[in-house]
Amino acid sequence: MDTPALYATAWAVLPPLIAIVLALITKEVYSSLFLGVVTGAILYAGADFDGIVNHILNDGIIASLSDGWNVGILIFLVILGMVVALMNLSGGSKAFGGWALKRVRTRVAAEIATVLLGVVIFVDDYFNCLTVGSVMKPVTDNFNVSRAKLAYIIDATAAPVCIIAPVSSWAAAVSSFAGEGEGIALFIRCIPYNFYALFTLVMMIAIIVMRFDYAAMARFEMNAIESGDLFTVPDVNAEMADAADEGSDKGIVIDLVFPVIVLVVSCVLGMVYTGGFFDGAGFVTAFSDSDAAVGLSMGALVALVIIIAYYTIRRTISFSQCMSCVPEGMKAMASPILVLTLAWSLKAMTDSLGLADYVSGLVEGMSGFAVGIIPAGLFLIACVLAFASGTSWGTFGILIPLGLAITQSHPELATPIIAACMAGAVYGDHCSPISDTTIMASAGANCNHVSHVSTQLPYATTVAVVSAISYVIAGYVSSPVVPLIVGVVLLLGVLFFLRGREGSYRVPDEANVNQAAVE
């Protein structure tokens, strides 16, 4: 392809900016993403109509759906949708919800249980989003936890947990961008410096225990608690998905637990298989060398066969009913797949316009800054880039090599600099409306996507601001302990301040009672 006249200029930021602004204004994500794609094609091809259409279709949509990695992710999602449909039809999710309701006595406990389940499922953020949402919806619904709050908890235990879990698809992605001999060792060294991920976990627990919400989330929680409106913003797709979640009364808890265990084990084995574990490579090495898209899709396929055999042998549901879940699972994933396809196509547009090179130029222009500010500066640039492009892994690929180049002259800042690139990328992935993980969190909670984005953004940004301050401190001290302590104290102080401000919503005591117990 020829290099366009606007390559690597500020115009490269316009397509994702248009998509994000339109999504927030119109509360409709399909047309917003598509118009972002069209804008990118126009900037690339100019007044050439044929060139615009060709760039949208061949270089955008078709190329995105022809990419092996993307196809692997789509296969993984479709199979996950089938597994979730099987668990729901068997009554496993319903049985687990009933089991949990007898043991989860308070609203706080319901939210904490959701957090813990999200932390336990650390292998992959997509798997996390769909599984946690499916399992915990009945429990959180019982305590009138809004779907927006559930989506936030799901999202906050997806990417932020994966980026500090050495055994995850994210660890493999980060390792692939590191220099020779670094790999997973660099990832592990960065964990205590990954302030955004660590502070996000603190933020979640604090908000739940302090029993208050602020900004847009306050309205959603107030409506859920005081009027039983879990959505606030109606969503036809979410209501249809909820209706499809109604399962059999024959299921028992093992009908959910067994498939989840099989899925986790199969996905882990699939990933290490692609990394050469069964050819003699060590477990950690195999994970760092794995192909996550292939490994996850292989593991999910094997798990699907085992799960169907389990349900058929146990006679929870018949084989024909199992087969009916195949198209149902695909239909359930149609909306996320469409959004993902458009989001990938938008990324193709920004790549063709040189967004990466433009941002790289900005990063290189930071050389005149005081050395200690470099980690905070890279963190903020990673935040903006990942938010605009909707991809954390793409941001890893752009900024981690640049960070490694900077560390050659400032080796004492190597770990905080790379961790800052990772943390900023996770912020963008966490709250961008065109991020695949954000999309999957909305799908997992059956929540209106724009509602999830608008309620999560103030929370994520609060954590990002505190993290930026901690990175400033990290640039001048040789240990992560001081910036960690300062960040946690500052974050809690901000939350206590916001709790007393007008516009925040405190959960009343009566809302903390198990509704099923009352009835």
C-alpha positions as CSV (number, residue, x, y, z in Angstrom):
1,M,0.0,0.0,0.0
2,D,1.2,3.5,-0.7
3,T,1.9,5.8,2.2
4,P,-1.0,8.3,2.5
5,A,-0.3,12.1,2.7
6,L,-1.6,12.2,6.3
7,Y,0.5,9.3,7.5
8,A,1.9,9.6,11.1
9,T,0.2,13.0,11.6
10,A,-2.3,14.1,14.3
11,W,-5.1,13.2,11.8
12,A,-4.4,9.5,12.6
13,V,-6.1,10.1,16.0
14,L,-9.3,11.3,14.4
15,P,-11.0,7.9,13.4
16,P,-10.9,6.4,17.0
17,L,-11.7,9.8,18.4
18,I,-14.9,10.0,16.3
19,A,-15.9,6.4,17.2
20,I,-15.4,7.1,20.9
21,V,-17.2,10.5,21.0
22,L,-20.2,9.2,18.8
23,A,-20.5,6.1,21.0
24,L,-20.7,8.2,24.2
25,I,-23.1,10.7,22.6
26,T,-25.5,8.4,20.6
27,K,-25.2,5.4,23.1
28,E,-25.0,3.2,20.0
29,V,-21.8,1.4,19.3
30,Y,-22.2,-0.2,15.8
31,S,-22.7,2.9,13.8
32,S,-20.1,4.8,15.9
33,L,-17.4,2.2,15.1
34,F,-18.4,2.0,11.5
35,L,-18.3,5.8,11.0
36,G,-14.8,5.7,12.6
37,V,-13.8,3.1,10.1
38,V,-15.2,5.2,7.2
39,T,-13.4,8.3,8.5
40,G,-10.1,6.4,8.5
41,A,-10.7,5.2,5.0
42,I,-11.5,8.7,3.8
43,L,-8.3,10.1,5.4
44,Y,-6.3,7.3,3.8
45,A,-7.8,7.3,0.2
46,G,-8.9,11.0,-0.1
47,A,-11.6,11.6,-2.7
48,D,-11.1,8.3,-4.4
49,F,-14.5,6.5,-3.8
50,D,-13.2,3.1,-5.1
51,G,-10.2,3.5,-2.8
52,I,-12.4,4.3,0.2
53,V,-14.6,1.2,-0.3
54,N,-11.6,-1.0,-1.0
55,H,-9.8,0.2,2.1
56,I,-12.9,-0.4,4.3
57,L,-13.6,-3.9,2.9
58,N,-10.3,-5.5,1.8
59,D,-7.9,-3.7,4.1
60,G,-10.3,-3.4,7.0
61,I,-13.1,-5.9,7.5
62,I,-11.9,-8.7,5.3
63,A,-8.3,-8.4,6.5
64,S,-9.5,-8.4,10.1
65,L,-11.6,-11.6,9.6
66,S,-8.7,-13.2,7.7
67,D,-6.1,-12.7,10.4
68,G,-5.3,-16.0,12.1
69,W,-5.1,-14.5,15.6
70,N,-8.5,-12.8,15.2
71,V,-10.1,-16.0,13.8
72,G,-8.7,-17.9,16.8
73,I,-10.3,-15.4,19.2
74,L,-13.6,-15.6,17.4
75,I,-13.6,-19.4,17.5
76,F,-12.8,-19.2,21.2
77,L,-15.7,-16.8,21.8
78,V,-18.2,-18.9,19.8
79,I,-17.2,-22.0,21.7
80,L,-17.5,-20.1,25.0
81,G,-20.9,-19.0,24.0
82,M,-21.9,-22.6,23.4
83,V,-20.4,-23.7,26.8
84,V,-22.3,-21.0,28.6
85,A,-25.5,-22.0,26.8
86,L,-24.9,-25.6,27.8
87,M,-24.4,-24.6,31.5
88,N,-27.5,-22.5,31.5
89,L,-29.7,-25.1,29.8
90,S,-28.5,-27.8,32.2
91,G,-29.5,-25.6,35.1
92,G,-25.9,-25.6,36.4
93,S,-25.7,-21.8,36.6
94,K,-29.2,-21.7,38.2
95,A,-28.2,-24.3,40.7
96,F,-25.0,-22.5,41.6
97,G,-26.9,-19.3,42.0
98,G,-29.3,-21.0,44.4
99,W,-26.4,-22.6,46.3
100,A,-24.6,-19.3,46.5
101,L,-27.8,-17.5,47.6
102,K,-28.1,-19.7,50.7
103,R,-24.5,-18.8,51.7
104,V,-24.1,-15.3,50.5
105,R,-26.1,-13.3,53.1
106,T,-25.3,-9.7,52.3
107,R,-24.9,-7.4,49.3
108,V,-21.3,-6.8,50.2
109,A,-20.6,-10.5,50.3
110,A,-22.3,-11.0,46.8
111,E,-20.0,-8.3,45.3
112,I,-16.9,-9.7,47.1
113,A,-17.7,-13.2,45.9
114,T,-17.9,-11.8,42.3
115,V,-14.4,-10.2,42.8
116,L,-13.0,-13.5,44.1
117,L,-14.4,-15.5,41.3
118,G,-12.9,-13.0,38.8
119,V,-9.5,-13.2,40.5
120,V,-9.6,-17.0,40.4
121,I,-10.3,-17.1,36.7
122,F,-7.1,-15.4,35.7
123,V,-6.1,-17.4,32.6
124,D,-7.7,-15.1,30.0
125,D,-9.8,-12.0,30.2
126,Y,-12.4,-13.2,27.6
127,F,-13.0,-16.4,29.6
128,N,-13.2,-14.4,32.8
129,C,-15.8,-12.0,31.5
130,L,-18.2,-14.6,30.2
131,T,-17.9,-17.1,33.0
132,V,-18.1,-14.7,35.9
133,G,-21.0,-12.9,34.4
134,S,-22.9,-16.1,33.7
135,V,-22.3,-17.5,37.2
136,M,-22.8,-14.4,39.4
137,K,-25.7,-12.7,37.7
138,P,-28.3,-14.6,39.7
139,V,-26.5,-13.8,43.0
140,T,-26.0,-10.1,42.3
141,D,-29.5,-9.7,40.9
142,N,-30.8,-11.0,44.2
143,F,-29.3,-8.1,46.0
144,N,-30.3,-5.6,43.3
145,V,-26.8,-4.9,42.2
146,S,-27.1,-3.0,39.0
147,R,-25.8,-4.6,35.8
148,A,-23.5,-1.6,35.3
149,K,-21.9,-2.4,38.7
150,L,-21.6,-6.1,37.9
151,A,-20.0,-5.2,34.5
152,Y,-17.5,-2.9,36.3
153,I,-16.5,-5.7,38.7
154,I,-16.2,-8.2,35.9
155,D,-14.0,-5.8,33.8
156,A,-11.9,-4.8,36.8
157,T,-11.0,-8.4,37.5
158,A,-10.3,-9.2,33.8
159,A,-7.4,-7.2,32.3
160,P,-6.1,-5.8,35.6
161,V,-5.8,-9.4,37.0
162,C,-4.4,-10.9,33.9
163,I,-1.7,-8.3,33.7
164,I,-0.4,-9.3,37.1
165,A,-0.9,-13.1,36.7
166,P,2.3,-14.8,35.3
167,V,0.2,-17.7,34.1
168,S,-2.1,-15.9,31.6
169,S,-2.4,-15.1,28.0
170,W,-1.4,-11.5,28.8
171,A,1.9,-12.6,30.3
172,A,2.6,-14.5,27.1
173,A,1.7,-11.3,25.0
174,V,4.0,-9.0,27.1
175,S,6.8,-11.6,27.0
176,S,6.7,-11.7,23.2
177,F,7.5,-7.9,23.1
178,A,10.5,-8.2,25.5
179,G,14.1,-8.4,24.4
180,E,15.9,-11.7,24.2
181,G,16.4,-13.5,27.5
182,E,13.8,-11.3,29.2
183,G,10.4,-12.9,28.6
184,I,8.4,-13.9,31.6
185,A,11.2,-12.7,34.0
186,L,10.6,-9.1,33.0
187,F,6.8,-9.6,33.4
188,I,7.3,-10.9,37.0
189,R,9.6,-8.0,37.9
190,C,7.0,-5.5,36.7
191,I,4.2,-6.9,38.9
192,P,4.8,-4.7,42.0
193,Y,5.2,-1.7,39.7
194,N,1.9,-2.3,37.9
195,F,0.2,0.4,40.0
196,Y,-2.9,0.7,37.9
197,A,-3.8,-3.0,38.1
198,L,-3.0,-3.2,41.9
199,F,-4.9,0.0,42.7
200,T,-7.9,-1.2,40.7
201,L,-8.2,-4.1,43.0
202,V,-7.9,-1.8,46.0
203,M,-10.5,0.5,44.4
204,M,-13.0,-2.3,43.9
205,I,-12.7,-3.7,47.5
206,A,-12.9,-0.2,49.0
207,I,-16.0,0.8,47.0
208,I,-17.8,-2.4,48.0
209,V,-16.8,-2.3,51.7
210,M,-17.5,1.5,52.0
211,R,-20.9,0.8,50.3
212,F,-21.1,3.9,48.2
213,D,-20.9,4.9,44.5
214,Y,-20.2,8.2,42.8
215,A,-20.5,9.8,39.3
216,A,-22.6,8.0,36.8
217,M,-22.6,4.7,38.7
218,A,-24.5,6.3,41.6
219,R,-27.6,6.8,39.5
220,F,-27.5,3.2,38.2
221,E,-27.1,1.8,41.8
222,M,-29.8,4.0,43.2
223,N,-32.3,2.9,40.5
224,A,-31.4,-0.8,41.1
225,I,-31.7,-0.6,44.9
226,E,-34.7,1.7,45.2
227,S,-36.8,0.7,42.3
228,G,-35.4,-2.7,41.3
229,D,-34.3,-1.4,37.8
230,L,-31.1,-3.3,37.2
231,F,-30.5,-1.6,33.8
232,T,-31.5,2.1,34.0
233,V,-30.9,2.2,30.3
234,P,-33.1,-0.5,28.6
235,D,-31.3,-2.9,26.3
236,V,-33.2,-5.4,24.1
237,N,-30.1,-7.6,23.5
238,A,-29.5,-7.8,27.3
239,E,-33.1,-8.7,28.0
240,M,-33.0,-11.4,25.3
241,A,-29.8,-12.8,26.7
242,D,-31.3,-12.9,30.2
243,A,-34.3,-14.8,28.9
244,A,-32.0,-17.3,27.2
245,D,-30.3,-17.8,30.6
246,E,-33.4,-19.4,32.1
247,G,-32.3,-23.0,32.7
248,S,-33.6,-26.3,33.9
249,D,-34.5,-27.0,37.5
250,K,-32.8,-30.4,37.2
251,G,-29.3,-29.1,37.4
252,I,-27.0,-29.4,40.4
253,V,-23.9,-27.4,41.4
254,I,-21.5,-29.9,39.8
255,D,-23.2,-29.2,36.4
256,L,-21.5,-25.8,36.6
257,V,-18.3,-26.5,38.5
258,F,-17.2,-29.4,36.4
259,P,-17.5,-27.6,33.0
260,V,-15.7,-24.5,34.4
261,I,-12.8,-26.7,35.7
262,V,-12.6,-28.6,32.4
263,L,-12.6,-25.3,30.5
264,V,-9.8,-23.8,32.7
265,V,-7.7,-26.9,32.6
266,S,-8.2,-27.4,28.8
267,C,-7.3,-23.8,28.1
268,V,-4.2,-23.9,30.2
269,L,-3.1,-27.1,28.5
270,G,-3.9,-25.8,25.1
271,M,-1.8,-22.7,25.7
272,V,1.3,-24.6,27.0
273,Y,0.8,-27.1,24.2
274,T,1.3,-24.4,21.6
275,G,4.4,-23.2,23.6
276,G,6.1,-26.6,23.4
277,F,5.4,-27.9,26.9
278,F,4.8,-31.5,25.7
279,D,8.0,-31.3,23.6
280,G,10.1,-30.7,26.7
281,A,9.8,-27.0,27.4
282,G,9.3,-25.8,31.0
283,F,5.8,-24.8,32.1
284,V,6.6,-21.1,32.4
285,T,8.6,-21.1,29.2
286,A,5.8,-22.8,27.3
287,F,3.4,-20.1,28.6
288,S,5.8,-17.3,27.5
289,D,6.1,-18.9,24.0
290,S,2.5,-19.9,23.6
291,D,0.1,-18.8,20.9
292,A,-2.9,-17.6,23.0
293,A,-5.4,-17.5,20.2
294,V,-4.6,-21.0,19.0
295,G,-4.2,-22.5,22.5
296,L,-7.4,-21.0,23.8
297,S,-9.5,-22.1,20.8
298,M,-8.0,-25.6,21.0
299,G,-8.6,-25.9,24.7
300,A,-12.1,-24.6,24.4
301,L,-12.9,-27.1,21.6
302,V,-11.7,-30.1,23.6
303,A,-13.6,-28.8,26.7
304,L,-16.8,-28.5,24.6
305,V,-16.6,-32.1,23.5
306,I,-15.9,-33.3,27.1
307,I,-18.8,-31.1,28.5
308,I,-21.3,-32.4,25.9
309,A,-20.3,-36.0,26.8
310,Y,-20.6,-35.3,30.5
311,Y,-24.1,-33.8,30.2
312,T,-25.2,-36.6,27.9
313,I,-23.9,-39.4,30.2
314,R,-25.3,-37.8,33.3
315,R,-28.6,-37.3,31.4
316,T,-28.9,-33.7,32.6
317,I,-29.8,-32.7,29.1
318,S,-30.2,-34.9,26.0
319,F,-27.7,-34.9,23.1
320,S,-30.2,-33.2,20.8
321,Q,-30.6,-30.4,23.4
322,C,-26.8,-30.1,23.6
323,M,-26.7,-29.7,19.8
324,S,-29.4,-27.0,20.1
325,C,-26.9,-25.0,22.2
326,V,-24.5,-24.8,19.2
327,P,-26.5,-22.2,17.3
328,E,-27.7,-20.6,20.5
329,G,-24.2,-20.0,21.6
330,M,-23.3,-18.5,18.2
331,K,-26.3,-16.2,18.4
332,A,-25.4,-15.1,21.9
333,M,-21.9,-14.1,20.6
334,A,-23.2,-12.4,17.4
335,S,-23.3,-8.9,19.0
336,P,-19.8,-9.0,20.6
337,I,-18.3,-10.5,17.4
338,L,-19.8,-7.7,15.3
339,V,-18.4,-5.1,17.6
340,L,-15.0,-6.8,17.7
341,T,-14.9,-7.0,13.9
342,L,-15.6,-3.3,13.6
343,A,-13.1,-2.5,16.4
344,W,-10.4,-4.6,14.6
345,S,-11.2,-2.8,11.4
346,L,-10.9,0.5,13.1
347,K,-7.5,-0.5,14.3
348,A,-6.5,-1.4,10.7
349,M,-7.5,2.1,9.7
350,T,-5.4,3.7,12.4
351,D,-2.5,1.4,11.5
352,S,-2.7,2.5,7.8
353,L,-2.6,6.1,9.0
354,G,0.5,5.6,11.1
355,L,-1.0,6.2,14.5
356,A,1.8,4.0,16.0
357,D,4.5,6.1,14.3
358,Y,2.8,9.3,15.4
359,V,2.7,8.3,19.0
360,S,6.3,6.9,18.8
361,G,7.4,10.4,17.7
362,L,5.7,11.9,20.7
363,V,7.4,9.4,23.0
364,E,10.9,10.1,21.5
365,G,10.2,13.8,22.0
366,M,10.2,13.2,25.8
367,S,14.0,13.0,25.9
368,G,14.1,16.6,27.1
369,F,12.1,15.8,30.2
370,A,13.6,15.1,33.6
371,V,14.6,11.5,33.7
372,G,12.4,10.7,36.7
373,I,9.2,11.8,34.8
374,I,9.7,9.3,32.0
375,P,7.7,6.4,33.7
376,A,4.7,8.7,34.4
377,G,5.0,10.2,30.8
378,L,5.0,6.8,29.2
379,F,2.1,5.7,31.4
380,L,-0.1,8.7,30.3
381,I,0.8,8.2,26.6
382,A,0.0,4.5,26.9
383,C,-3.4,5.4,28.5
384,V,-4.2,7.7,25.6
385,L,-3.0,5.4,22.9
386,A,-4.8,2.3,24.3
387,F,-8.0,4.3,24.9
388,A,-8.0,5.7,21.4
389,S,-7.1,2.4,19.7
390,G,-9.0,0.1,22.1
391,T,-6.1,-2.4,22.2
392,S,-3.7,-3.0,25.1
393,W,-1.7,-5.6,23.3
394,G,-1.2,-3.3,20.3
395,T,0.0,-0.6,22.8
396,F,2.4,-3.2,24.3
397,G,3.9,-3.7,20.8
398,I,4.3,0.0,20.3
399,L,5.6,1.3,23.6
400,I,7.4,-1.7,25.3
401,P,10.2,-1.7,22.5
402,L,10.5,2.1,22.9
403,G,10.6,1.7,26.7
404,L,13.4,-0.9,26.4
405,A,15.3,1.4,24.1
406,I,15.0,4.2,26.7
407,T,16.3,1.9,29.5
408,Q,19.5,1.3,27.6
409,S,20.6,4.8,28.8
410,H,18.7,4.6,32.0
411,P,18.9,1.0,33.2
412,E,17.9,1.9,36.8
413,L,14.4,2.8,35.4
414,A,14.0,-0.4,33.3
415,T,11.3,-2.0,35.5
416,P,9.1,1.0,36.3
417,I,9.3,2.2,32.6
418,I,8.1,-1.2,31.2
419,A,5.5,-1.6,34.0
420,A,4.2,1.9,33.2
421,C,3.7,1.0,29.5
422,M,1.8,-2.1,30.6
423,A,-0.3,-0.3,33.2
424,G,-1.3,2.5,30.8
425,A,-2.2,0.0,28.2
426,V,-4.5,-1.8,30.7
427,Y,-6.2,1.5,31.6
428,G,-7.1,2.0,27.9
429,D,-8.2,-1.6,27.5
430,H,-10.2,-1.3,30.7
431,C,-12.4,1.7,29.8
432,S,-12.2,2.3,26.0
433,P,-15.7,1.7,24.4
434,I,-13.9,0.0,21.5
435,S,-11.8,-2.4,23.6
436,D,-12.6,-6.0,23.2
437,T,-12.4,-6.7,26.9
438,T,-14.8,-3.9,27.7
439,I,-17.2,-5.3,25.1
440,M,-16.9,-8.8,26.6
441,A,-17.5,-7.4,30.1
442,S,-20.8,-5.8,28.9
443,A,-21.8,-9.1,27.2
444,G,-20.9,-11.1,30.3
445,A,-23.1,-8.9,32.5
446,N,-25.8,-8.6,29.9
447,C,-25.4,-4.8,30.3
448,N,-25.9,-2.0,27.8
449,H,-22.4,-1.4,26.5
450,V,-22.5,2.4,26.7
451,S,-23.9,2.2,30.2
452,H,-20.9,0.1,31.2
453,V,-18.4,2.5,29.6
454,S,-20.0,5.7,31.0
455,T,-20.2,4.3,34.6
456,Q,-16.8,2.7,34.6
457,L,-14.8,5.6,33.1
458,P,-14.9,7.8,36.3
459,Y,-13.7,4.9,38.4
460,A,-10.9,3.9,36.1
461,T,-9.8,7.5,35.6
462,T,-9.6,8.0,39.4
463,V,-7.3,5.0,39.6
464,A,-5.3,6.2,36.6
465,V,-4.7,9.7,38.1
466,V,-3.4,8.1,41.4
467,S,-1.3,5.7,39.4
468,A,0.3,8.6,37.5
469,I,1.3,10.2,40.7
470,S,2.9,6.9,42.0
471,Y,4.9,6.7,38.7
472,V,6.3,10.1,39.3
473,I,7.5,8.9,42.7
474,A,8.7,5.6,41.2
475,G,11.0,7.6,38.9
476,Y,13.0,8.9,41.8
477,V,13.1,6.0,44.3
478,S,14.6,2.6,43.8
479,S,11.8,0.5,45.4
480,P,8.1,0.1,44.5
481,V,7.1,0.1,48.2
482,V,7.0,3.9,48.7
483,P,4.9,4.6,45.6
484,L,2.6,1.7,46.4
485,I,2.0,3.0,50.0
486,V,1.5,6.6,48.8
487,G,-0.8,5.5,46.1
488,V,-3.0,3.3,48.3
489,V,-3.3,6.1,51.0
490,L,-4.0,8.7,48.3
491,L,-6.7,6.5,46.7
492,L,-8.4,5.8,49.9
493,G,-8.3,9.4,50.9
494,V,-9.9,10.4,47.6
495,L,-12.7,7.8,48.1
496,F,-13.4,9.0,51.6
497,F,-13.6,12.6,50.2
498,L,-16.0,11.5,47.4
499,R,-18.1,9.5,49.8
500,G,-19.0,12.7,51.7
501,R,-19.7,14.8,48.5
502,E,-23.1,15.6,47.2
503,G,-24.0,13.3,44.3
504,S,-22.5,10.2,45.8
505,Y,-24.9,7.4,46.7
506,R,-24.6,5.4,49.9
507,V,-26.2,1.9,50.0
508,P,-28.9,1.9,52.7
509,D,-28.7,-0.8,55.3
510,E,-31.9,-2.5,54.2
511,A,-30.4,-3.0,50.7
512,N,-27.9,-5.3,52.3
513,V,-30.4,-7.9,53.2
514,N,-30.8,-11.2,51.2
515,Q,-34.0,-10.6,49.2
516,A,-34.7,-14.4,49.0
517,A,-34.4,-14.7,52.8
518,V,-36.9,-11.8,53.2
519,E,-39.4,-13.5,50.9
